[in-house]
Amino acid sequence: MNKTPESVTAAQRAQRLGITLVEADTSTPSLSDAKDTAIVKPNKQLQHQNMARENMMRGLSLETPRNAKPAIDPRADKDMSFSLLPIDDIEPYEHNPRTGLNPRYDEIKASIRAEGITNTLTVTRRPQSQKYMPYGGGNTRLRIAKELYHEEGDQRFAQLHVIVRAWPGDANTISAHLAENEMRGDISFWEKAHGVDLFRQEFQREHGRVLTAGDLNKELRERGINFGIKTIQNFLFAVEHLKPVGSWLKSTDVNEIIRPCMGGLLDLAKALDTVPAVEQAMAKVLNERANELLLLVTQNTELPENERHTLNLDVDNLVKRLNLAAAQALNCDPAVIPLMVTALANDSRISADSLRRIKVVQAPAPAPESVSPQESDPAANQLPLAGMLAGVPGRAAPTPSLAAAPQPTSSPPAGRAPVASGGAQANAPVVPGPSLDSAPANPLANVHQLLQELDAEVPIRDAIMSAPYMPFGFLVEFPTDLYSIEGQPLDEALAGLRAGMLKFLIGVSGQLNTPYMVKHTNAQASSWMAAVLSGISGFAETYRTRLVGDMPDGGQPCLALSELTQILNSPGLSYLVPKLLLAMEQVRVNHPERMDAFKPQA
């Protein structure tokens, strides 16, 4: 029970309670010990005025009210309460992720004009603000209601029934709008990227800590927004580097082409200590392209609908312009930029001097070299490959011989470990299965014979090219059409098996050694080399479309385990693939000089 301090007089207490003191009747005997015995009567009007004044002063005070809990605003709205607000007391949310007009705007407006707002607007407001704003979507409905009220005089929208949310902070308000738009599925890549970045900035401001992509993923998931970490990284990259062309960006273009290209160029610029120059050169390209697109937008407003220009970013052209601009900033040959980017991706510790020394060498393919010094019959060295995999007309494929292949003096017998220069025996693996000594006298010809036998099981002949300088005399090209060969369509299963087999052969051929391939392969005659020289992004796109496969972040093509399982479960291939590997091992043992493509690069 509260006790009144002795120092507070009756007059003071009355003033606090809004009570008017009435002067005591002097005819009544006084009691010297009862100094608080004045006759009083309540003044309710004055009491209410004093209470209102006190509440107002508390709301304006910078200090926390004496008996209020910290962070409690006496004027705060009750969460999830209902209210009827004048429409002009509600304003659009300035951080709404959607920056463009809703694509269904006219349809929604016609519905609201006919039926009114059937989906009640939810609003919130910042502390001490007189204006409310939509929470979790509703900016389109609000805009339409304002138009119908102010432009058409529709009195139904003079006031809106709303649900009021207590102010949750800008970060949560932004995430609520993001979640609503993502659920509806009518928000662009750039709007999502912009919204995620706004959420990140506001969260960091409110909580005083920096969010990594992983942290951002976690915070958004807790708010019902499930963007993957890589998608978030693409969003942040786009906001930081692609703002001029943001409105025309597509998710796949950023993920598969633009970000790999620009990321590689920025990494190269960092390695060569020229980041500002390269960033400025690429920003100029992006601004130029944005101005070109904006000019088309302006022209479209003056043209009939059937004559308007298609607004397309043209990603391939953009990448070429970015590479050229970066080459000029780096003072390099544009043709060497993709090679420098690839070299840096393969070895992050490569020096700037080593990068600067990379050159494009157009060397003619060397003449076919003798497979084995001991084989003197020229016909025995004739490969059954003539351009693409096909039997040479008028000549049967060579029949494998069971005679043991002569062993060069520099190579140990198959299955035995080589002797090191110090006399100690190294731990070399022994090939299991049939002995290599039972392989044919011409193991390289046997490899090609087995490729033809594989072609009888799954068509690959249109993608295998004769390449005498390669370890096994062939390389794999990109097929023109994975789903047909020589005009004959292939079913889905056979096309999938064909893609897996080609990826397998790419892996064992030695052609993943890019410097070796650049030195020996003419890009004009090889679709593989043309794709390699187009840069990481160009190669990834060719690989994806021609072989139906994605590449991991490392940039190297790969064979999926499911594809390998499909190969090993195919009755014909499960027999021929081990034979092919055995024949390749025989070439490796008999002719180590042919294995340059497998040697690590300095």
VEXDO-109242 format. One record per atom (N, C-alpha, C): x, y, z. Coordinates in steps of 0.05 Angstrom, whole numbers, plus 5000, padded with zeros to 4 digits. Each point is the difference from the previous one (the first is absolute). Layout:
<bamars>
XYZ...
</bamars>
This chain:
<bamars>
501749765000498350245000501850255000499550184980501650244998499550195023502150135010499850195021500750284990498550205008500550274991502350115017502050124987502350115016498950235018501450025023499150205019500350284989502050044982500550274989498050104981498149834990498050084981497650115014499350244995497850125013497449934986497850065013497449944988499650154974501050254999499750154975501549874977502449915007501649874979498749744990498949845019498749754993497550074984498650205007497650074985500650094972502250154997500850094974500649764982501449805011500749764985497549844992498150005018497649844995497850154985500550254994498050164986497650075017500550065026497850065019500250295008497750145000499950285008499550025030501750145013499750045029497850215006498349955018497950195009500950115027500050265002500950135025498349915024501349935021498549895024498250225013497849915011498250185014501350095026500450265003501550105024498349985025497449954995498349985024500349725013501249824985500349735011502549995017499949895024502449995016502249854986502450115002502349874987501249805018501349814988501549805015502950044994501650085019502850064995501549764990499249755006501549774992499149884973498050134988499049894974500350214979502550044990500650214981499049934972499249744995499149924973497049965000498650145017497149955002498350204984501350114979498550194983497749854986497850154996497849884985500550024971499749784984500849994972497649904984500150074973498149874981501549964974499549784987501649944975499150184977502050084984499550154975500849814977498149854989500649794980501250124974499150234991501050114975503050075003500750125022502850075005501749755003498949795012501449755004500749884973498049994982500549884973502050164984499950275002502050174986502849945010500349985026502649955011501149734992498349805000500949734992500850004970498550134983500650014971502750154996500350225016502550154997502449845009499649855021502249835011500749784980498049874988500549794980501550114976499150244991501350124976502950065006500550115024502850075007501749755003498849795009501549755002500849894972498150034981500549904973502250174986500150265007502050174987502750005015500049895024502450005016502149814988502550075002502149834991500749795021499050035024500649815021497849805002500649765010498149795004498250085023497349984997498250065022500749845025499650135023500949885025499149725005497449954994498949745006499549834975501350084977499749844976502449834996499649774986502349824994501750134978502649954999501750104979498949914972500450174980499349944972497049984996498450085019497050004996499250284993498750024977499050264991497050025008499350195018497250025009498150044978500950114976498250054978500149774979501549795006500349794980497349864995499749924974497549864993500049725012497649915006499749735010500249814976501749805003500549814978497549854992499649984974497749854988497350125008500050265004497450145006498750084973497450065001498650094977499550305002500050134977499650295000498750094974498950245000498950124976501650264996501650014979501950234997499350154975500250275001499850164975502249914981499249984974501949894981502650174998499750265005502450174998501949975024499149855020501749935023501749764995499749884976501649774992501750074976502649965002501850064978501449754990500949994975501549774990502649975016500849755003502549945015502450064982501750185009502250094983502149784994500149795017502049794996498749754988497750044987498749774987501849884979500649735002501849884980499050034971497449994997499050034972500250304992501650044979500550274991498450064975499249804985498450044976497149955005498450054980497149975001499349705000498149925017499149725000499049934972501049784989499249924972497049964998498649955022497149964999498550255010501350234998498950245012497250064989499650014974497450064989497949805008500749755001498149795008499250045029501950065018499450045028498350255004500650214984498550255003497149964992499549844978497349954992498549845021501449825014498749845021499350175024501850185008499550175023497850214994500050104975497850184993497349875002499949744993497449865000499349905028501949895015499449865025501150145025501650214996501350125023502449845008501350075022502349865010499049775018500149764989499149765014502249885018502550064993502249905016501050235017499249995026500550235018502950075001500550264999502850105000501049985029502549915003501450005025502050235000500050175021501750235001501650015026502150174999501650055024501050284998501250105022501250274999502450025019501850174993502350045016499250155026501649975021499350155025499950304995497950125012499650294999499450104972499449824981499250094973496950014999499050194986497150024997499049834976501849934982499249854976500649705003498149854988500349714999501149924973500949754998500949894974499349714998499749894976499349714998502249825012499149795011501849805012499449734987502149874989499749744988498450014974500650194983498550024975497750205003498850074977497750185001500550274987502550054991500650264987498350044974499649784985498450024976497150065007498949875020497250055008499750295009502050105016499950275010500150204977501749954981500350194977497450014984498849774996497549994984497850155016499849955026497950135016500350305000502550105001500550294999499150114973500649854979499250094973497050024997498649795010497150004998498750215017501350075022498950215018500550284989502650054994500850274992499350074971500249804982499550054972497149954991498749825013497349934992497950085021501050095023498250085021498449785013501049764999498549775012500350015030497850075014500050045029500349755016499749774987500549755014502949985011501850154988502849985007501050255015498150165010500850235016501249905026499049785011501249885023500349704995502049885012500649714995499949865027498649775000500249825023502749854998501650015021502749895000500549835025502049844998501149865023502650145007500350085025502450155008501949815014502550014990502249855014501750195015500949925024501950165015502650024983501350225001502450054984502249795006500849844979502049795005502850084992500450244990502650084989500049974970501850154987500149994970500949734989501949875013500949744990497749804998498449985021497849814999497850094981499650264997498050104982500949934971502550044994501049944973499749704995500849835019499849714996497149924997498150135013497249934997499150064972500950224988499350074973501349804981502549935005501449804983498549735000499349915024498649745002497350014985498650215002497450024986500450004970501950154990500450014971501249744990501749875015501149744992497949794999498150015018497849815001498250044975499650254992498450054976501549944974502650005001501649934977500050204978499550265006499950194978502050235005502349935011502050205006502649924985501350194988502349954983502549935016502049894985502649945013501250255013500050224986501250245010498550115025497349985000498550095023500649835024500349744996500749825022502850075010501950044981502750075008500150265016498550194990499950265014498849975028497849845002498749965026501849865020501449804991501949855018502250195010501050164982502150195008498950215020497650094995498850195019499649875028499149755000499649865025502749975014502149934985502749985012500950265013499750224985500850265011498550075025497449975000498450085023500549815024500349744995500649825022502750075012502050064984502650075011499950265016498350194991499750255014498649965027497949835000498449965024501449835020501649814991501349805018503050055004501250174984502850075004501949784994499449824981501849804992499849944970502249924988500149954972499049724993498549984979498949744991501649894977501049765002501149854978497749894983500649894977497949874983498749785016501549855015498849785016498250115022500950225014498450125020497450114988500250124977497750124986498049784993501149784991498249774993498549915025501349985022498849915025497850205009500650265000498150205009497550004982500449984974497750004982498349755003501349775004498649755004498250025025501050125021498450035024497550184995500150154979497750174993498449894977500549754993498449864980500950044971502550104996501150054973502349814996499749824980501949794997501650044974501950195001501950044978502649845007501149854981502549865005502350195003502249905012502350175004501250104974500149834979501150094975498150214987497449965003498250204990500450275014500449995026500550255015502650134991502049844995502550104990499650144973498449884983499450124974498550265004498150015019498650255006501950225008501849945019501850205010502050094978500949814984501850074978498650194980497549944994498550164981499750295011499350025025499650275012502650155000502249875005502650145002501150074973499749824980501450044974498250054976497449935001498350004976497750195002500150205017497750175004499150144974501850104982498950134976498149834984500549744998498349834984498249825017499750075025498549835019497249934991498650194988497249954992499749784979502249954985499849814978501449735006500949975025501449755007498149775004501149764993498649755005501749835018498849845016501449845020502149824987499249854979501949814987502350154987499450234988502250154987502150095021499150105023501850085020501649765011498649795006501349765012501949864982499349974974501649834983501950154981499450264995501750144980501250255011498450195009501150265007501850005025499049875021501650005025502649844996500049764987502549864996502050174983498950144979501750164983501250235016498350165013501050245014501649925025499249785013501549915023502949924992500249864977502749924990501650254993498850204987501450244993500950165024498350015020500750145025502249865015499949735001502249845012502650054985499950014974502450054984501150285005498150205002500950275006501350025027498949855019501350005027502749884999500349784985502749874998502050184987499150174981501850184986500050285012498650035023500050265014498950234983497849944986498850214982497050015004499149955025497149985005498550264993500950245008498550244994499650044970502249954984499850054971498049804987500149755009498249804988497150055008499650075026497350065009498850244985501750204995499050244986499449934971501649834987499549934973497549834997499549825019497649844998497550165007500250195019497850175007499250174975502050094985499450154976498449844980500749754996498649824982497149975010499649955026497349965010498350254997501150235005498550254997499350054971501949944982499450034971497749824992500149755009497849814993497450095012500050105024497650105013498850234985501750194990499050234985498849914973501249794988498949904975497249885005499649865022497449885006498050215007500850215015498250215007499150154976501850034980499250134975497849844986500349735000498049834988497350035015500250025026497550045016498650264992501550214997498850264991498849974972501549874982498949974973497549834999499949805018497649835001497550155007500350205016497650165008498850154977501650044979499050154976499349824977500349745003499449814979497549835005498749914979497749825005501149745013498249875014500849765015501449794983499049964975501149794983502750084988500950255004502550094988502150055022499449955025501850075021502449815001502350115010502449845002499949805023501349784996500249805022502250095019499450035025501950095020501549765011502449954989501549765008502850095007501149915022502750085008502149904981499549784986502049874982502649945015499849805017502149935019502649934986499949854978502449924985501650254991498550194988501350244991501150165023498650015023500950145023502649885011500249745000502449875010502450064982499550004974502250074981501050285005498150195004500850285005501550035027499149855020501450015026502849894997500449784986502749884996501850204985498950124979501650194985500750255017498250105016500650235017502149935021499849765011501949915020502849974987500049894976502649974986501350264995498450204992501250274996501050125026498549965021500950105026502649865010500349744993502349855008502350024979499450134977502050024979500849734990498049824996500549734991498649944974500949804986498549894977497449895009497750084989497449895009499949694998501449894981499949714996501449855023501850145015501549865021498550035027498150185002498650045026498749745010498549854983498849755011502149815010502349994987502249815009501150095026500350265004501050105026498049955022497450044994497949945020500049715007500349824980500049715005502449925017502450124992502449935015499850095029498850235005499750095028498049835015497949914986498049835013501349735008501849904983501349755006502250025021501250245003502150035019499850295011498850025024499550275011502650135009502249855002502550115009501950084977499049984975501750064977500850305001502450064993501050275002499050184977500250265005499150194979501849974976502649965004501949974977499349764984499249785013499349754985497450054984498250155011497550064986500650184976501850195003500750184978501449864977501349775007501549864979498349814983497549965008498249824985499550124973500349844979499650084973498249804985498750094979498549824983501949904978500449744999501849884980498349844981500150074975498649854979502049824986500449775011502049814989498549794983501149944977498749784984500349745014498049824995500249745012502449854989501649875017502349854991499249764984501849914983499549764985499849765018498349804993499849765017502749885005500549955026502649885007499749705002502249874997500049705002499049915027498349815000499049905025502149855016501649854987502049845013502449984983502450055010502449984983500449724989498949805013500449734991498249924977497950164995498149934979500850134974500949854981501150114975498050004977497749865004498149994978498350255001500150194980498550245000497049955002499149794987497149945001499149935028501849905016499249935027499450255017501350234992499650245015497650174990498849914978497750154989497649985020499050225009497950005020497349974986498249865013497349974988498350245003501250235005498550255003500650184976498150094986500450194978498250245006501150215013498350225009498349905022497450004996498249885020500249705000499249885021500249715003498449864979501449864982498849854979502149824987499349774992501949824987501050124974502649984995501150104975498849844977498850134979498749854978501949804987499049764996501649804986501949855018500050065025501949875018498749915025500349755008498849895024501650115024498650025022501350085025502049795008502350085011502049805007499049805021500849764997499249795019502049995023499150025025501949995022501649745000502550035006501849775000500449915029500449755004500549905027503049995006501650074981502950005005500850215019501949945017500850205020501350234987499450245009501250244990502950025009501850074981502950035008500250225020501749955020500350205021502550174995499750264999502350174996501949985025502550034995502049965022499650205022498750234994499650205021497649955018498449814992497649955016500149725013499149985025500049745013497849824989500249745004497949824992497450085014497849954987497450075011499649865026498750145020499449885025502350005020502450104991502250025019500750295005500950055024500750275007502650094988500250254991502550104989502150035022502549994992502250035019500850295000500150125024500750285002503050034996500950254995502850054994501849925023499050015024501649935023500149705005498649844984500049715003497749905016498550175014497749915015497649984982498349805005497749954984497750175009498750154981497750175007497549845002498050115015497549865003498150064977500449874977498350044977497749805001497550094993497849825001500249784978498949775006499949784981497249994989499850004973497350004988498749735003497749985012498749745004498849904973498949765001498749894977502049884981499349994974501849874980502750144999502049844996502750114999500450194976501450215004500550194978501749864979501549795008501749874980498349864979497449965005498349874980498750204981500750265002498950214983501149974972498850124980500949984972502650154996501349944978502650124994499750304996497850094989499650294995497750105019500750075025497950075019498450254992501350194986498650244992497849934979500649824982498049914981497849855014500749865022498049865015498050195014501150235009498350205012497950094980500950054976498250104979498049794992500949754999498149784994497849985021500850045025498049985022498150244999501050234991498250234997497849944979500849864979498149934980498049795011500949825016498249815013498150145019501050205014498350165018497850144984500850104976498150144983497849824991500549744998497949814993497949985022500950055025498249995023498550265005501450224998498950275004501350184979498550144984501250164978501650235010502650004994501950215008501750094977499749884977501950044978500150294990497850155003499950274991501550195018500949915023501350185020502949915006501049804987502849915005501750084976502150165005501750094979502849885003501149934977502849905000501950235007501749955020502050205009502549855008501849964980502549845005501750105023499850265006501750125021498949945028497549905002498949945026501049735010500049955026501149755010498949754987497450004995498849764988499050044972500950224987499550054972497250114994498550095020497450114994499350225021498150174993498850185019497050014994498550095020497150014998499150284993498350024980498950264992497150015012498950254999497250035008498249904977498149825006498249914978498250234991499550004974498250214990497249985012499149755003497349955011500249755017499750025026500249775017497849804995497750094990497649844998499649884972501950034983499949874974502749964988500349814982502649954987499449924971501450144982499649954971497150014992498650205012497250044994498049815013501049815016498349815013499650095029497550035009499550095028500649775019500850085024500649815022498050045022499349785013498250035023501450125024498550085020501150135023502249845014499449745004501949825014502649984985499949964974502449964984501650264999498650234998501350265000501550055026498749925023501350035026502549825002499849764990502349815000502250114983499350124977501950124982501550235013498550175014501250235014502049905022499249795015501749905021502549884988499849854978502449884988501950204989499050224988501750214990501450145023498650055022501350135023502249815012499549745000502049815010502550024982499650004974502350004982501550275001498550225005501450265005501949975023499149875021501649985024502649844997499949794983502349824997501750074976499150204983501550064976502550175004500050165022502150195005499450284992497650054988499450264990499150215020499949915026499450205021502550165007502349934989502450165005500050234980498950225008499550234982502650114988502150055015502550104987501049814978499949745005500949814979498250024975497450025005498250024977500350264985500550225014500450254986502549994982502049865010502549984985499749834975498349795000500049814979497550004982497850135010497549974986499250274987499249984975499050244985497150055008499550235011497350065009498050024977500950074976498250024978499049724990501549805007499249734992498949835022499850125024499149845023497950165016497649885002497950135015500750015030501549805009500850005028501950245006502050044983501850225005498750274996498250024981498550254996498550075025498849805013498650055025501950085023502349865001502050065021500950294998500650094975501050274996497950215004497449925002497950205004499850085029501749885018499950075028498449815016500250025027498649825018497050004995498950244998497050014997499149894973501650074979499249904973500349704999502149895012500449715000497749865016499350125023497949885016497449994985499450214986497550014985500049794977502249984986500249804978499749725012501449955022500049745013497149935009498650205011497349955010498149944977500250154978498149964979500649774981502649934997500749804981500349725012500750005027500349745013498049975024498350195004497949995020501349945027501750185009501349955026500950265012499750045026501050245013502849955011501550225004502649975011500050125029501649885017500250115028501450274999500150135024501150265002503050014991501449775002502850004991500450034970497949974985500150054971500949774983500349765012500749764985497649834994499849904975497749824994500349745017497849875005500149765017497949804990500649755007498249784994498449935026497450024998498449945024500149715007499749945025500049725009497749844987497850134996497749874987500749924972501550174986500849944972502049775000501950005019501949775001498549745006498150025018498449765006498549904975499050184985498649924975501849874981502550104998502049874982500649725009500649975026500949745010497749805001497550094999497749825000499149934972501350124980499349934972501549754993498749784992501449754995502450024981499650154977502250024981502350175011499350235012502050195009501549895025498649855017501449905024502249804993499949894975502149824991502250154985499250204984501950144983501650215014498750145020501450225014502549895015499949785015502449905012502249924980499149894977501949934979501450254989498450224997501250254990502050115020499449995026501950095020502549845001499749744995502449824999501750074976498750054977501650074977501450275004498750195013501250255006502449975019499749825019502249965018502449874986499549844980502149884984501550224985498550194989501350234986501750165021498950045023501450155021502749865007499949735003502449855009502049994977499149944976501849974978501150264989498450215003500850264987499650235019501650025021499650225019500550274988501550014977500550254987497450134989497949844997497550114990498250125022500949995024498350095022500450295009501050164982500650285008497450155009497749934988497650145008499149955028501149795013499349935027502150115020502150124991502050105018499150265013500550045026499350255013501450244986498750224999501250244988501550165020502450104992501650165018498750265007
</bamars>
